[in-house]
Structure formats: C-alpha cells, structure tokens
Amino acid sequence: MTKTVFPRVALTLVSAIAAALLAGCVSYSPSQLSAMSNVDLCELREAQGMNLSNDTKRAVEGELQRRNDRCSNHAAVLAQRREAFLYREMYGKHDNP
C-alpha cells in the first residue's frame, strides 16, 4: 500500500506547487488599459477582479475616473456578456475553442 500512496502524495504536492506558481496576479500596462473600451474595463474588473494586482485595480479605477464613467452605466451589457459566456460554456462545442 505504501508504494501507491507515495506517488499520489508527490503528485498532489507537485500540483499544489504548480497551482501556487500559476496563481500570481495579473497586470496590465496603462497603455493596454487606455486602449480598452469602458465596457471592457468593467468586464475585466468584474471577471478578473480577484486576479488583478493592486496596481492594476487602481489603474482601472483611475482610467474609468479619467473617462468620467462608471461600471453601473454598463450593467445591462455586462449581464448580456456574462449570459453569452455561460451559454457558450454550457452548450457550446467544447472541442472547438
């Protein structure tokens, strides 16, 4: 039994380390953010908020303030995009990315 337990533990440990390394924060440059539409900025904040670095979060908020816009102005479009994404994930062809 010990022969099968060790590879499982090792695989679990390697998987945990790989996940920790890949779970780093996502960053965008100011030029990338300025090229995005207001709706895209809001979608980025909504969908990737937990993965964004603190600097990127502040940059997104600053860009929206600079444009004098709020994400609440785009709630309907964001909801449609979210529904379309969920529909594709649930009913779309999974073998054709």
C-alpha positions as CSV (number, residue, x, y, z in Angstrom):
1,M,0.0,0.0,0.0
2,T,2.9,2.4,0.7
3,K,4.0,2.0,-2.9
4,T,0.8,3.6,-4.3
5,V,0.4,6.3,-1.6
6,F,3.8,8.0,-2.2
7,P,3.2,8.7,-5.9
8,R,-0.2,10.2,-5.1
9,V,1.2,12.4,-2.4
10,A,4.0,13.5,-4.6
11,L,1.6,14.3,-7.5
12,T,-0.7,16.2,-5.1
13,L,2.3,18.2,-3.8
14,V,3.6,19.0,-7.3
15,S,0.1,20.0,-8.4
16,A,-0.3,22.3,-5.4
17,I,3.1,24.0,-6.1
18,A,2.3,24.4,-9.8
19,A,-1.1,26.0,-8.9
20,A,0.5,28.4,-6.5
21,L,3.0,29.5,-9.0
22,L,0.4,30.0,-11.7
23,A,-1.9,31.9,-9.4
24,G,0.1,35.1,-9.5
25,C,-1.5,38.5,-10.0
26,V,-2.4,39.7,-13.5
27,S,-1.1,43.1,-14.5
28,Y,-1.9,45.4,-17.4
29,S,0.0,48.4,-18.5
30,P,-1.6,51.9,-18.6
31,S,-1.4,51.8,-22.5
32,Q,-3.2,48.5,-22.5
33,L,-6.0,49.8,-20.3
34,S,-6.3,53.1,-22.2
35,A,-6.9,51.0,-25.4
36,M,-9.8,49.1,-23.9
37,S,-13.4,50.3,-24.1
38,N,-15.3,51.3,-21.0
39,V,-17.3,48.1,-21.1
40,D,-14.2,46.0,-21.5
41,L,-12.6,47.7,-18.5
42,C,-15.7,47.0,-16.4
43,E,-15.8,43.4,-17.6
44,L,-12.1,43.0,-16.7
45,R,-12.8,44.3,-13.2
46,E,-15.8,42.1,-12.8
47,A,-14.4,38.9,-14.2
48,Q,-10.7,39.1,-13.1
49,G,-11.0,41.3,-10.1
50,M,-9.6,38.8,-7.7
51,N,-6.6,38.0,-10.0
52,L,-5.7,41.6,-10.7
53,S,-2.7,43.2,-9.0
54,N,-3.5,46.1,-6.7
55,D,-1.7,48.5,-9.1
56,T,-3.9,47.2,-12.0
57,K,-7.0,47.6,-9.9
58,R,-6.1,51.2,-9.1
59,A,-5.2,51.8,-12.8
60,V,-8.6,50.5,-14.0
61,E,-10.4,52.7,-11.5
62,G,-8.2,55.7,-12.5
63,E,-8.9,55.1,-16.2
64,L,-12.7,55.0,-15.5
65,Q,-12.5,58.2,-13.5
66,R,-10.4,59.8,-16.2
67,R,-13.1,58.9,-18.7
68,N,-15.8,60.1,-16.3
69,D,-17.7,56.8,-16.4
70,R,-18.9,54.1,-14.0
71,C,-19.4,50.4,-14.4
72,S,-23.0,50.8,-13.2
73,N,-23.7,52.6,-16.5
74,H,-22.9,49.3,-18.4
75,A,-24.7,46.8,-16.2
76,A,-27.0,45.6,-18.9
77,V,-24.2,45.0,-21.4
78,L,-22.1,43.2,-18.8
79,A,-25.1,41.0,-17.9
80,Q,-25.6,40.1,-21.6
81,R,-21.9,39.3,-22.0
82,R,-21.9,37.1,-18.8
83,E,-25.0,35.2,-20.1
84,A,-23.4,34.7,-23.5
85,F,-20.3,33.4,-21.9
86,L,-22.2,31.0,-19.7
87,Y,-24.2,29.8,-22.6
88,R,-21.1,29.1,-24.6
89,E,-19.5,27.3,-21.7
90,M,-22.6,25.1,-21.1
91,Y,-23.9,24.4,-24.6
92,G,-21.1,25.4,-27.0
93,K,-18.8,23.0,-28.8
94,H,-16.1,22.1,-26.3
95,D,-13.8,20.6,-29.0
96,N,-13.7,23.8,-31.0
97,P,-12.1,26.6,-28.9
